[in-house]
Amino acid sequence: MSTIALALGVSVLCLVVLPEALHASTRFDTNPRAGLVVWVSLCMVGWLSTVILFLEIGLRQLHGALLPTTVLFLERLGDGHPLRGLGLTEVVGLSVAFDITVLLVGGLLLATWKIWQLRHQQRALLDLVAEHSGDSDVSLLEHPQPLAYYLPGNGGRVVVSTGALRVLTPGEFGAVVSHELGHRHGRHGALLIPLQALSPFVAFLPLARRAPGTIRTYLEMTADDFAREHGSSDALRSALEKSAFFHRPPLGTFGMHDGVVERRLRRLSLSTVPVLDQAAIVLAVGGSCSLLWTLLMSR
C-alpha cells in the first residue's frame, strides 16, 4: 500500500468514520480516562495524517520516505528554489499541507488568546464581587440562581452561588465542591483550548462536531470519579439530579451540569470506582505512534 493511500485511509478513519461510530458509545463510560486518550489520539492522528497526506502528494517526485524528503525540501527552501522540478499537483499538495498547518497552529493560538482573555476577565470580576475565604477552596458569589463551576487558570477557582447553597444539602455541597476540584486536580482546563480551536473552521467534519462534546463528557465523568473517591456517591448523585436547575456557567469554565447527565447518573450507580483501562490507553498511544512513524518513514 502506498503512503498516500495509507495516509488517506487513516485520515478518513479518524476524521469521519470513528467519530461517528464512537460518539454515542458508552464503552468508555466506566473508564473515562481511557475514552479521553482514545479521542485525543483520534484528533492528533487525524489531523497529522491529513497534513502528511498532502505533503506526500507534494513531495512524491523526490522519491523517498516523507521525513528525509521534507528535510530535502526545506534545504531547497533555504536555497531559494523550493519548487524546482515539481508539477502543478505537487505544488497544490504542498499549498494545502501548508494551509492546514497554518489553520491548526493559528486556530490553537487564537483559541488560547480568547480563553485567556475570558478567564482573566472572569477572575477580575470574581475579585470584585465574590467572597473568598483563606481556608477554603470556594469563592462564594451572591446570586439568587443556583450556580457552581470551576474556572481554570492561575491556580483555578471553584465558584458557588448563594442560590446553590439554598438548594443543596451540606453533603451535596461537599460533593459539588469535590467534583469541581476534580477538574483542577486533572488539569482539565488545558483540554478546553484545543477543543475550541478548530471546531468553528471545520464544522463539516464529524471529528470537529463530535469531539468537543464527547471529550467534555469524559472530563465530567473523570471529575465525578474524583468526587466519589473523596466523598459520597449518593450525595454526588443527588446533587447531579438537581443540576438541571442550575444556571449555565460562563464560557471557558466547567459547570456541574455539563456533559450527558443521564449517562453520568447511570455510571454513578456502580458500586465501585472505575479503574484506569490500561489496555485501551496503551493501544491508543502505541497505535497512534506506530501509524505516524509508518507514514513518515515508509516509501
Secondary structure as UniProt FT lines:
FT   HELIX           3..12
FT   HELIX           13..17
FT   HELIX           18..22
FT   TURN            23..24
FT   TURN            27..30
FT   HELIX           32..59
FT   HELIX           60..62
FT   HELIX           66..79
FT   TURN            82..85
FT   HELIX           88..129
FT   STRAND          130..132
FT   TURN            134..135
FT   STRAND          138..141
FT   STRAND          148..151
FT   TURN            154..155
FT   STRAND          157..161
FT   HELIX           162..167
FT   HELIX           170..185
FT   TURN            186..188
FT   HELIX           189..197
FT   TURN            199..201
FT   TURN            203..204
FT   HELIX           206..229
FT   HELIX           233..241
FT   HELIX           243..245
FT   TURN            251..252
FT   STRAND          254..255
FT   TURN            256..257
FT   HELIX           261..268
FT   HELIX           278..297
//
